[in-house]
């Protein structure tokens, strides 16, 4: 019977080794740069979408009456703001910030109306090579 116990231990060790190998392969540094660029592109795309909706809403406020259309624009702006904040959280967790910037803080503040923070977020996209996905600030 001892022989069976030894086989069971060997199988358990092999299973642990396989699990460890699978986990380590998921952390391959070879695909990290590609994934980082994908996340940056996603962030910049969402930042640009938020800018489009937010700036369209602010320029249209002077002409807008209190209709359901303006409520819909507000919902769109809120939804786009939430999407870009979520994308910035991914960048923050991955440590994909440049030059000491705090992309999460800047994004939250930009969505809150801080033009300076919006400018820093746009600069992040410029520095990442995705300047065409965002608009200018101002």
C-alpha positions as a printed Julia matrix, in Angstrom:
138×3 Matrix{Float64}:
   0.0    0.0     0.0
   2.89   2.37    0.55
   3.58   2.21   -3.15
   0.14   3.71   -3.89
   0.79   6.59   -1.49
   4.06   7.36   -3.27
   2.29   7.45   -6.62
  -0.36   9.8    -5.22
   2.33  12.16   -3.9
   4.12  12.09   -7.25
   0.89  12.89   -9.07
   0.19  15.78   -6.68
   3.69  17.17   -7.21
   3.31  16.9   -10.96
  -0.05  18.69  -10.79
   1.47  21.49   -8.71
   4.32  21.82  -11.21
   1.87  22.01  -14.13
  -0.24  24.64  -12.38
   2.86  26.69  -11.59
   4.07  26.46  -15.19
   0.68  27.59  -16.5
   0.55  30.51  -14.09
   4.06  31.6   -14.97
   3.37  31.42  -18.69
   0.45  33.8   -18.16
   2.92  36.35  -16.84
   5.19  36.21  -19.82
   7.03  39.46  -20.36
   7.04  38.8   -24.1
   3.37  39.69  -24.49
   3.29  42.48  -21.89
   4.35  45.27  -24.26
   1.66  44.28  -26.77
  -0.95  44.1   -24.01
   0.22  47.45  -22.63
  -0.18  49.1   -26.04
  -3.64  47.55  -26.38
  -4.67  48.96  -22.99
  -3.24  52.38  -23.85
  -5.09  52.4   -27.18
  -8.3   51.38  -25.43
  -7.85  54.15  -22.84
  -7.13  56.82  -25.43
 -10.05  55.72  -27.57
 -12.38  55.95  -24.57
 -10.9   59.29  -23.55
 -11.56  60.61  -27.07
 -15.13  59.28  -27.0
 -15.72  60.92  -23.63
 -14.29  64.2   -24.94
 -16.61  64.09  -27.97
 -19.7   63.53  -25.85
 -18.7   65.89  -23.04
 -17.72  68.76  -25.31
 -20.79  68.31  -27.5
 -22.92  68.48  -24.36
 -21.24  71.62  -23.05
 -21.42  73.43  -26.37
 -25.03  72.39  -26.8
 -26.11  73.45  -23.29
 -26.63  77.05  -24.3
 -29.1   75.98  -26.99
 -30.7   73.09  -25.16
 -34.05  73.28  -23.46
 -34.77  70.95  -20.54
 -35.92  68.09  -22.77
 -35.36  64.36  -22.64
 -32.7   64.85  -25.33
 -30.47  66.78  -22.92
 -31.05  64.08  -20.27
 -29.96  61.48  -22.82
 -26.79  63.47  -23.55
 -26.09  63.65  -19.82
 -26.5   59.85  -19.56
 -24.16  59.41  -22.54
 -21.57  61.68  -20.94
 -21.8   59.81  -17.65
 -21.5   56.44  -19.38
 -18.5   57.57  -21.44
 -16.9   59.04  -18.3
 -17.34  55.78  -16.43
 -15.8   53.82  -19.35
 -12.68  55.99  -19.52
 -12.23  55.88  -15.74
 -12.4   52.07  -15.83
  -9.79  52.02  -18.62
  -7.55  54.33  -16.56
  -7.83  51.96  -13.59
  -6.37  49.17  -15.74
  -3.44  51.4   -16.72
  -2.92  52.39  -13.1
  -2.91  48.77  -11.88
  -0.44  47.81  -14.6
   1.87  50.75  -13.77
   1.64  52.13  -17.31
   2.04  55.76  -16.38
   4.65  58.08  -17.9
   6.91  60.54  -16.17
   5.3   60.4   -12.75
   1.78  61.11  -14.02
  -1.2   59.72  -12.14
  -3.43  58.7   -15.04
  -6.26  57.51  -12.79
  -6.33  60.77  -10.82
  -6.07  62.87  -13.96
  -8.86  60.94  -15.64
 -11.22  61.19  -12.67
 -10.5   64.91  -12.4
 -10.91  65.44  -16.16
 -14.31  63.74  -16.12
 -15.14  66.02  -13.19
 -14.41  69.09  -15.32
 -10.73  69.84  -14.58
  -9.32  71.13  -17.88
  -5.72  70.84  -16.64
  -6.25  67.17  -15.79
  -7.84  66.61  -19.19
  -4.75  68.17  -20.78
  -2.48  65.78  -18.86
  -4.62  62.81  -19.92
  -4.43  63.96  -23.56
  -0.66  64.37  -23.2
  -0.48  60.79  -21.93
  -2.15  59.62  -25.14
   0.17  61.83  -27.21
   3.21  60.34  -25.47
   1.82  56.81  -25.96
   1.46  57.34  -29.71
  -2.33  57.58  -29.79
  -2.69  61.33  -30.31
  -5.16  60.83  -33.16
  -7.67  59.18  -30.8
  -8.11  62.23  -28.58
  -9.1   65.82  -29.14
  -7.33  68.97  -28.13
  -8.17  70.6   -24.85
  -9.71  73.99  -24.6
